[in-house]
Structures are given as C-alpha cells and as structure tokens.
Amino acid sequence: MFDFLKKIFKTDSSTTNEVVANPNTLVAPVSGKAIPLSEVPDPVFAEKLAGDGMAIVAEGDTVVAPADGVLTLVFKTKHAFAMTLDNGLELLVHIGLETVSLEGEGFEQLAEQGARVKAGTPIMKIDRELIKSKGLSLATPVLITNVDAAKSITPVESGDVVAGKTEVIRFEV
C-alpha cells in the first residue's frame, strides 16, 4: 500500500513542476516583481512605443522563454531576445534597461537563435550584481511587439512572479 501511495505522490509532484503553457498566455521570463510598463523608467517602453505588455524587476538570474515558439533573434549584446509564436505573435524580452551598453558582459546565452523552445526553457543567464554595479536597472519589459495581431492584451501588473510559472500576460488573437 505504501508503494501505491508513493507512486501517487511521485506522479503528483512531477506534474506540478512541469510547465504547461496555455496558448493564450505568457509566463514570467524571470522571477521578480511585476510592474506596469508605465512605471518603466524609459519612455520607449513606458509609452508602449516598442509594444504592449508589462515588466518585471528581475530578482532571478535565469531568463526563460515566456511561451512556446521559435527563438527568432538573440541580440549580439545578449541583452534582449525575440520570439515568434505559432499564432504569429512576436515577443520581445528586454533584460534590464540600457544593458546594451554592457556589450554582452554579464550575459550568458543558453539557447541558440532559431531553436524551437517551450515555455520555461532557459534562454539567458544574467549576472544581476554586475548589472546593478554598473548603475543599470533590472526592469525587464516583456512585450508583444506586433500589437495589431492581437485582439486583446491583458498584463498582470503587480505582485511577485516566478520564472516559467506565473502567467503575466493574457491575450486573444
């Protein structure tokens, strides 16, 4: 009987760790605190000039794919990456602000451009202490860049989020 119970609990615990992506949501690409785009101290993001979504003040050091799709672009400086989802939506995850100035220092790429990834797949490892030591913000915008392709975009704009688990944006296409 105990073996039976162990199997049940083992099955339950293994399924709770698996990321199951809802096709109409994005999960947090990094653990931290969710904030509205309007609070991002950069007008390009705050005024939604680069797309619509939300931001996370990063407290984790691994940045993951927010959805299933293709990693279409990893910037040469590794401070940002873009994805295309099967439904045609295009995403941008911009790690920190003005981090392009680091020219790749403090960023370690974990997935190859062109790869098909699942929600929760590690894409980048960051050195948060290095980024903060340079006086740069860890606010990480998560954007749908082709907003016209979505009927609606509803971001989660407050609270703690966990990379690869917490839904941060719901959308309809």
matplotlib code that plots the C-alpha trace (Angstrom):
import matplotlib.pyplot as plt

x = [0.0, 2.8, 4.3, 0.9, 0.9, 4.5, 3.6, 0.6, 2.6, 5.5, 3.2, 1.6, 4.9, 6.4, 3.4, 3.4, 6.9, 6.1, 5.4, 2.1, 1.8, -1.7, -1.7, -3.2, -0.8, 2.8, 4.6, 7.2, 10.5, 12.3, 11.4, 10.8, 8.2, 5.7, 5.2, 3.1, 5.0, 4.1, 6.5, 9.5, 12.0, 12.4, 9.9, 10.2, 8.8, 6.6, 4.8, 4.4, 6.4, 8.1, 4.9, 2.4, 2.8, 4.4, 7.7, 9.4, 12.1, 14.4, 15.3, 16.3, 19.4, 17.9, 15.7, 13.4, 11.1, 7.7, 5.8, 6.3, 7.7, 10.9, 13.7, 13.9, 16.6, 19.2, 20.7, 24.5, 24.9, 22.6, 20.6, 17.4, 15.7, 12.8, 10.4, 7.7, 4.8, 2.9, -0.1, 2.1, 2.6, 6.1, 7.6, 10.5, 12.1, 14.5, 16.7, 17.2, 17.4, 20.4, 22.0, 23.0, 25.9, 27.4, 28.1, 27.3, 29.2, 27.1, 25.0, 25.4, 23.4, 21.8, 19.7, 20.6, 18.9, 16.5, 15.7, 12.1, 11.6, 8.9, 7.7, 10.2, 13.2, 16.3, 17.4, 19.9, 21.7, 22.5, 24.9, 22.4, 25.1, 27.3, 24.3, 23.4, 27.1, 27.0, 24.1, 21.6, 18.0, 16.9, 13.4, 12.7, 10.0, 8.0, 6.3, 4.1, 5.6, 3.0, 0.1, -2.2, -2.1, -3.8, -7.4, -6.6, -3.6, -4.1, -1.0, -0.6, 0.9, 1.7, 2.9, 5.7, 6.2, 8.1, 10.1, 8.4, 5.3, 3.4, 1.1, 2.0, 0.1, -3.2, -4.1, -6.6, -5.6]
y = [0.0, 2.4, 1.8, 2.7, 6.0, 6.7, 6.3, 8.6, 11.3, 10.9, 11.4, 14.4, 16.1, 15.5, 17.1, 20.2, 21.0, 20.7, 23.9, 23.6, 26.6, 28.0, 29.1, 32.4, 33.4, 34.4, 33.2, 35.3, 35.1, 35.9, 35.8, 39.2, 41.9, 42.7, 46.4, 48.2, 49.4, 53.0, 52.6, 51.5, 54.5, 54.5, 56.3, 53.8, 51.1, 53.3, 54.8, 51.4, 52.5, 49.1, 47.0, 46.3, 44.1, 44.5, 44.5, 42.6, 43.9, 40.9, 39.1, 35.9, 35.1, 32.8, 34.3, 31.7, 31.6, 33.1, 30.8, 28.0, 29.2, 29.9, 32.0, 34.2, 36.7, 36.9, 40.4, 40.4, 42.1, 39.4, 42.0, 41.0, 38.3, 37.9, 35.0, 34.2, 32.1, 29.6, 32.0, 34.7, 36.9, 38.4, 38.9, 40.9, 40.3, 43.2, 42.3, 45.4, 49.0, 50.4, 47.0, 47.1, 49.3, 46.2, 44.7, 41.2, 41.4, 39.8, 37.7, 34.1, 32.7, 29.3, 28.7, 29.1, 31.5, 29.6, 27.0, 25.9, 26.4, 25.6, 28.0, 27.8, 26.9, 28.8, 31.4, 33.6, 33.6, 37.1, 38.5, 40.7, 42.1, 43.2, 44.9, 46.7, 47.6, 49.5, 51.5, 49.9, 49.0, 45.3, 46.3, 43.7, 44.6, 41.6, 42.8, 41.7, 43.8, 43.2, 44.5, 44.7, 40.9, 40.6, 41.3, 42.0, 42.1, 42.0, 42.2, 41.3, 44.5, 43.8, 41.1, 38.6, 36.4, 33.1, 32.4, 29.9, 29.5, 32.7, 34.0, 37.6, 38.4, 37.0, 37.7, 36.9, 36.6]
z = [0.0, 0.8, -2.7, -4.2, -2.2, -3.1, -6.8, -6.5, -4.7, -7.1, -10.1, -8.5, -7.6, -11.0, -12.8, -10.7, -11.8, -15.4, -17.3, -19.2, -21.4, -22.1, -25.7, -24.8, -22.1, -21.5, -18.3, -16.5, -18.2, -14.9, -11.3, -9.6, -9.1, -11.8, -12.7, -15.3, -18.4, -17.4, -14.4, -16.5, -16.4, -20.2, -22.4, -25.3, -23.0, -20.7, -23.7, -25.4, -28.4, -28.7, -28.0, -25.2, -22.2, -18.7, -17.0, -14.2, -11.9, -12.1, -8.9, -10.5, -12.6, -15.3, -18.1, -19.7, -22.7, -21.8, -24.3, -26.8, -30.1, -32.1, -30.7, -33.7, -32.5, -29.8, -29.8, -30.3, -26.9, -25.4, -23.5, -25.3, -27.4, -29.6, -30.2, -32.7, -31.5, -33.7, -33.7, -35.3, -32.2, -31.9, -28.4, -27.1, -23.7, -22.9, -19.9, -17.9, -19.2, -21.1, -20.7, -24.4, -23.1, -21.4, -24.8, -23.6, -20.3, -17.6, -20.0, -20.9, -23.8, -23.0, -26.2, -29.8, -32.1, -34.4, -31.8, -31.1, -27.3, -24.8, -22.1, -19.3, -21.4, -20.1, -22.7, -20.8, -17.5, -16.1, -13.5, -11.6, -9.3, -12.2, -13.9, -10.7, -10.0, -13.4, -12.1, -14.6, -13.9, -13.8, -15.1, -17.8, -20.3, -21.7, -24.9, -27.7, -30.5, -33.2, -31.2, -34.2, -34.5, -31.0, -30.3, -26.7, -24.4, -20.6, -18.5, -14.8, -13.4, -9.8, -7.4, -7.2, -10.3, -10.8, -14.0, -16.2, -13.9, -13.2, -16.0, -16.7, -19.9, -21.3, -24.9, -27.7, -31.4]

ax = plt.figure().add_subplot(projection="3d")
ax.plot(x, y, z, "-o")
ax.set_aspect("equal")
plt.show()
